[in-house]
Amino acid sequence: MTDITETPAVLIDLPTVKRNIAKVRAYSQKHDLAVRPHTKTHKSIAMGKLQMESGAIGLAVAKAGEAEVMANASRDILIAYPAFDRGRCDRIAKLAHDHTIRIGVDSAFAANCIADAARRAGSTVGILVDLDVGLHRTGLQTPQQALELAQAISITSGLRLDGIMCYPGHLKCPVDEQIEDLKRIDALLHETIDLWRKSGLDAKIVSGGSTPALYQSHHVTALTEVRPGTYIYNDVNTLAGGFCSQDECAAMVVCTVISDAVPDKFVIDAGSKTLTSDRCSVNPDTAGHGRIVEYPRARISKLTEEHGEVELNGGEKPKLGEQVHVIPNHICPCINLHNRFWLRDEKGTLTSMPVDARGLVS
């Protein structure tokens, strides 16, 4: 495909990225949904700008450091993750001086931490109340709990109650099996919104969505915006789940075959420090640690720090020094392991680009 002088290296195909972005834009326009992409996947200002230029209303991030970076791509940022420590809260409040900043919370404690920082900074931070719709990771458990937190936020100086946030990350089943659960989520959101309305509160924003359920988001009629992340690049998880095709996988890790001394296997120069140790969410016991495009029968059976051990499984053996392209199981943490990526444009020209928000975990 492409010769890169030093491997392992992340290769991003720009035409595929643009097609993936355009596909989401067409879907969102058809169903009157705003798009707020989660930048945890690419961590790139350039990619964030592409998403904004394609009609995104803003960007989503997880951490304050990511928000500070992505503020270079968008004036409107949602931090879909609570902040507690004073340092992070102060950074968020400072950013809210000249950007629209919102943050998702599921406790009065988190809300008050942000409020204290906002008052110190003389700014206002928008709040989305996090409601658990099935993942059971974060989020309030009932509409009544969501109302009580919303009521407290609505009378807290430094905060602005903007709406509700949810994340249906538990939905990894085939698309045709998602509808019933999505309708249940919709009913829960409408119950919460109606309860707020009866109490004089308005949920102007209802933010949700995920890549596996992205193109079924219209079944959650309460949503005003969706926050997909992985869709821009895709990976083995989205491919194996049937949520994309292989030609929609924009990101690959270019690797070199460094050994074939052991019978029935070969070794690539990409281990856990390159691909991560994340297993495929659909078939974790059999899928291996990524998909080698040129050798589809091969299986990356084991990762150590710098080695990827590949079983031939009866397939052809590559030559020593040959470059192969691996679609990672989970592209988001994979990108975060790399300082830079190669961007290949429509003419095949390669440009080295920074992973701007790499390593920003606070």
N, C-alpha and C positions, 0 to 999 in steps of 0.2 A: 504493500500500500504506500507507505511513506518511509523513507530512510531518515532517521534522526541520529545524529552523531553520538549522543550519549543516552544510555538507557539505565534504568527504567525512566520513562517520561510520560506524562499525561498528554494525550492528543485530543483536541476538541475540534470537531468538524463544524465550521460556521454555517454552511448551508443547511445542515441538519438542525442545528440550533434554531435558525430562523424559521424553518418549517414547523418545528415543535411549538415555538412561540405563536406563530400565525394560526396554528390549529386551535390553540387555546383561545386566542382572540376571537376567532370565528364562532366557537362554541359559546363563549361568554356573551357575545353580541346577540346571538340567536335567542338566548335565554335571559337576557337582561340582567346579567350578573357582572359585578365589577371583579377585576382580578388584582390581587395583591400577592405577587409571587414571594415565596419564602426563599431568601438568598442563602440559606444554610447549605444548599447544594453546590452553588458555584463560588460563593465568597468573592465575587469579582465585581468591581465597579463597572467595568465594560459590559458585562452581562446584565447587570442591573439597569444600565442605561438602555440597552437593547430592549429590555422588557418594558421600561417606561415609554420608550419611543413607540412601542407597539400598543400603547393604550392602557397600561397598568395604572391604577389610581395611586399606587404607592408600593412600598416594599415591606416585607416582614423579615424580622431577624429574631435571634434568640437572646443575644447578650448585648450589654451596653457597648462593648468594644465594636461589635458588628454594626450597631446603630451609628456609631461615630464614623465608621468607614462608609456605610451605605448612604449616609447623609450627603455624600458627594454625588450620588446618583438620583436621589429623590428628596423632595421637601417633606414627604409624608411617610413616617416610619411607624410600624407597629412592632413592639417588642413582645412577642408571644411567649413570654416567660417571666415569672415574678422576679423582682429584685428586692433584696433585703439589706445588704451591707451598705453603710453610709457612702462609701466610695462610689459604688455603682449608681446609687440613687442620685448622688450629686451630679454625676456625669450626665445622667438622663435628664435631670431638671435643667442643667445648663444648656443641653441640646434643644430643649423645648423653647428657649428664647427665640430662636429664628427658624424652627422647624415645627411642623405638626407632629407631636410625639404622643403615641398611645402605648399602653402597656396592659397586658392581661394579668389579672390577679384572682385568687380564690380565697382570700382571707382579709379580714380587717387589718391584721398585723401588716401584711404586705402593702395594703393601701395606705396605711398611716406612715410607713417608712417613706414611700414616694411623696406623700403630702408634706411631710416634714422637710424633705429636700426641696420640693417646689416652693415652699414658703421661704426657705433660706435664700433661694435663687431669685425669687420674685417672678416665677413663671407658673404656667398651668399645664398639667399633664392629663391627657385623656385616659379614661379607664374603661376597659372591657372586662366584664365579669365572666370568669371562666366557668363554664358549665360542663360537667362530665356527661358525655353522650354515649359512653360504652367502652372506652379504652381503659378507664379506671387507673389512670396515672396521676392526673391532677383534675381539678374542677369540682365545684360544689355539686352535691348529690341530689338536690331537689329544687324545684322552682321556688319554693318558699325560702330556702337558704339563699338562693340567688337574689331574691327580692330584698331580704334583710341586709345583705351586703350592699346592694344597689342603693337602698335608702340611706345607709351610713355614708356612702361615697357622695351622694347627692348634696349632703350638707357639710362636706369637709372642704375647707378652703385649700386651694392649691390643686384640687382635682376637678375634673369635668367628667360626668358620667356620659359615656358615648354609646354603650351598648353591651353586647354579649359576644363572647368568643367560645368556640368549641372546636374539637379536633376528633374526627372519626377515624383515628389511626388503627382501630381494631379491624376495620373492613379490608381484608386482604383476600376475600373469597372471589370467585369468578363474578364478572359484572352482572350476569343475569340472576345471581343469587343475592345481590345487594339491595334490591328494591324494598323488600319488606323492612329491613333494618333502617334504611334511609327514611322511610315513611314514619317509623317509630321515632326517629330523631326529630323529624319535622314536627310531629305532634308534641314532643317534649319542649321544643323551642317555642312553638305557638302557645303552649300552656304558660310558659315563663313570660313571654311577651304580654299576654293578656293579663296576667297577674300584675305585672309592672304597670300596665296601662290603667288598671282599676285603682292603682295606688298613686296615679298621677305622674308616673315615670315613663319615659320614652326610650326604647332601644332603637336608635336611629341606624346603628350598625349591628348587623348580625354576621359575624365572620366565622367561616368554617372551611371545610374541604380538605382533600388530600389527593395525592396523585392517583392511588389505586381507585378511588371513587370519583375522580375528577369529572368525568364525562357523564356521571349520573347525578351531579350536584343539583340539577334542576328539580329532582324529586324532593329536595329539602326546600320547600317553597319559602320558608322563613328567611333564608340566607339573602344577604345583600351583596356579599363578596366571598370569594374563595381564595385560599392561600396554598396552592400547590407549590412544591419545591422541586422534586426529582424530575418532573416532566421535561425540564429544559434539556437535560442530558440523557435521562433514563439509565437503566442498569439491568443486571440479571434479575433482580427482584421484580421489577416492572415487566420485564420480558417474560419470565417464567410464569408470572401471574396472569398473563394475557392482557396486560394493560398498555402494551406497546408492541410494535414489531421491531425486528432487528435493525431495519433501516432507519428507525427512529432513535437508535442508540448513538448519541453524538459524542460520547466520551469513551475512550479506550486508553489502556496503559500499554505503551510500546515497550516490549521486553526483548531481551536477547537470550538465545539458547546458550547456556554456558557449560553444560555437561550432558553427555549421553553414555557415560561409562557403565552405569548400572543397567542390567538388562530390563527391557520392557518399560523403560521410563526415560524421561529427560528432565533437565532442571533449567528453570528460567531465573533471571536476576531480579525477581520481584517476590519478596516475602511479605511478612506481616507489616513491616515498616513501609511498604508501598501499597499493598492491596487492602490492608486491615484484615482482621481475623473474622469479620462478620460472615456468617453463613447465609445461604439463600433462604429466605423466609418461607418459600413455597415448599421446597423439598430439601431441607437442610442436611439430611444424612446421605444424599446421593449426588447432589449438584456439584460439590467441590467448591473451590474458592474463586470462581470466575469462569468465564467462557472464552476459550481461545478460538478466535474467528477462523483462522486458517486450518485448524485441526479440531473440528467439532466433536470427534469421537474421544479426544483426549480429555482427561479429568485432572484438574489441579487438586491433588489429593491431600497435600500437606504443605503448610507454610511454617517456616521458621523465620527468624528476623530478616534474613537477606536472600533466602532460597525459596523458590516455589517448585515443589516436586510434582511432576506430571506423569500420570500413568497413561500409556499409549492406548489401552483398551482395544487392541487389535488394529489400531489405525496406523497411518504412516508416521515415520519418525522424521522430524525436521533435521536439518544440518546444523552442525556446530556453528555459532556465530550468526545464525539466521534470526531476523527480527520477526516477532509475532505480536499480535494485537489481542489484548485481553479486555473483555468487558467485565468490569468489577461487579461483585455481588451487590454492594451498597456504595454508590458513588459519592455520597455526601461525606462520610469520614475519610474516604480515599482521597478526595480533593484536599481535605484539611491536612494531609500528610505531606503535601507538596508545596514548595515555595513558588513554583512557576508552572505554567502549562504552555503547550504549543497550540496555537490557533491556526487552523488550516482554512484558508478562504476559498472562494469559488474557483480561483485560478490555480489552486494547489500551493500557493505561497504560504510558508510557515512564518509565524511571528511569535516570539517569546513574550508571554504575558504574565504579570504577577497574580498570585492568589492573594488579593489585597487583605482579606480578613482572616488569613490563616492563623490558627492558634489562639484566636481571641475568645477565650472561654470564660471571661468575666465581663 
